[in-house]
Amino acid sequence: MGNYRKTVNTYSDAARWIVTQKDVDVFNDLRNVTIRHYDQLGRIRLSRQLETAVGDPNSAAANESAGIRTDTKYVYKTNRNETWVSNPYRSTEASAPTRGWTVRRLDKVGRMCVEEWFAGAAEPAVAANCTPSQGTTGATTYEHSAAVKWTSEKVTDAAGKSRQLYRDVLGRLIAVREDPSTARYDTYYQYNLLDDLTEIRQAGSCGKR
């Protein structure tokens, strides 16, 4: 069939899954198989990448232990609004050194405040109120503030490096300050009335892009 490629999607509203089969090498080989499982709120709870083609999508969806799995969990309670995403793993790799979690935490108005990484298959002990958790292997923290004409967001990565991002009232990035506490390297962005980026300028340089 020349350069044609085929994609087949099979759905089950009752069981809440979608099986996607895609061609890899030749038309209709359908070797790339992903299965997404959803909870009762329509949120992804499990994503699987199968390692072989399947003949029956219904049987493949029913066997949740097969393939390379990525779990997603949600925590929503007093002072906690979190999404946990596991590292990809096989069900036979309960104690593999690559097991771990990424936890994205939101503040009380729904903004990202902390993203943390934990090692191991066990569920991590996550702190409340956007305070740092114990036992992490790394974290990125976000601080938010607002002024009359712009908002700012400070991002600190796992290595302790920080940058400050400034956005205008339309949400467009207008400035970035690298290492805001000491070196203060600034980059500025300008837009036209069509919302197209028209200029990038670094503080202290004569050139514009």
FENJO-V672603 format. One record per residue. N is the residue number from 1. NEAR is the number of other ideal C-beta (glycine too) atoms within 8 Angstrom. Layout:
<<N & NEAR> <N & NEAR>>
This chain:
<<1 & 4> <2 & 4> <3 & 3> <4 & 6> <5 & 7> <6 & 9> <7 & 8> <8 & 9> <9 & 8> <10 & 10> <11 & 7> <12 & 10> <13 & 5> <14 & 4> <15 & 7> <16 & 9> <17 & 11> <18 & 10> <19 & 14> <20 & 11> <21 & 13> <22 & 12> <23 & 13> <24 & 7> <25 & 5> <26 & 6> <27 & 9> <28 & 7> <29 & 9> <30 & 11> <31 & 10> <32 & 8> <33 & 16> <34 & 10> <35 & 14> <36 & 11> <37 & 12> <38 & 10> <39 & 9> <40 & 4> <41 & 4> <42 & 5> <43 & 8> <44 & 9> <45 & 9> <46 & 11> <47 & 11> <48 & 14> <49 & 9> <50 & 13> <51 & 5> <52 & 6> <53 & 9> <54 & 11> <55 & 4> <56 & 6> <57 & 10> <58 & 8> <59 & 9> <60 & 13> <61 & 13> <62 & 7> <63 & 7> <64 & 8> <65 & 5> <66 & 8> <67 & 10> <68 & 10> <69 & 14> <70 & 12> <71 & 9> <72 & 13> <73 & 8> <74 & 9> <75 & 10> <76 & 6> <77 & 5> <78 & 4> <79 & 5> <80 & 10> <81 & 9> <82 & 12> <83 & 9> <84 & 14> <85 & 10> <86 & 13> <87 & 9> <88 & 7> <89 & 13> <90 & 8> <91 & 8> <92 & 4> <93 & 9> <94 & 7> <95 & 5> <96 & 8> <97 & 3> <98 & 7> <99 & 13> <100 & 12> <101 & 11> <102 & 11> <103 & 16> <104 & 10> <105 & 14> <106 & 9> <107 & 11> <108 & 4> <109 & 4> <110 & 6> <111 & 8> <112 & 9> <113 & 11> <114 & 14> <115 & 11> <116 & 15> <117 & 13> <118 & 12> <119 & 6> <120 & 7> <121 & 7> <122 & 4> <123 & 6> <124 & 13> <125 & 7> <126 & 11> <127 & 8> <128 & 7> <129 & 5> <130 & 6> <131 & 6> <132 & 9> <133 & 14> <134 & 6> <135 & 6> <136 & 11> <137 & 7> <138 & 8> <139 & 11> <140 & 11> <141 & 10> <142 & 12> <143 & 7> <144 & 11> <145 & 6> <146 & 6> <147 & 7> <148 & 3> <149 & 5> <150 & 11> <151 & 9> <152 & 12> <153 & 11> <154 & 13> <155 & 11> <156 & 8> <157 & 9> <158 & 8> <159 & 4> <160 & 6> <161 & 7> <162 & 11> <163 & 11> <164 & 11> <165 & 11> <166 & 13> <167 & 11> <168 & 9> <169 & 5> <170 & 5> <171 & 5> <172 & 9> <173 & 8> <174 & 10> <175 & 10> <176 & 11> <177 & 11> <178 & 10> <179 & 11> <180 & 9> <181 & 5> <182 & 4> <183 & 5> <184 & 9> <185 & 9> <186 & 10> <187 & 11> <188 & 11> <189 & 12> <190 & 9> <191 & 8> <192 & 7> <193 & 3> <194 & 4> <195 & 7> <196 & 6> <197 & 7> <198 & 6> <199 & 9> <200 & 9> <201 & 11> <202 & 10> <203 & 8> <204 & 3> <205 & 6> <206 & 2> <207 & 6> <208 & 5> <209 & 5>>
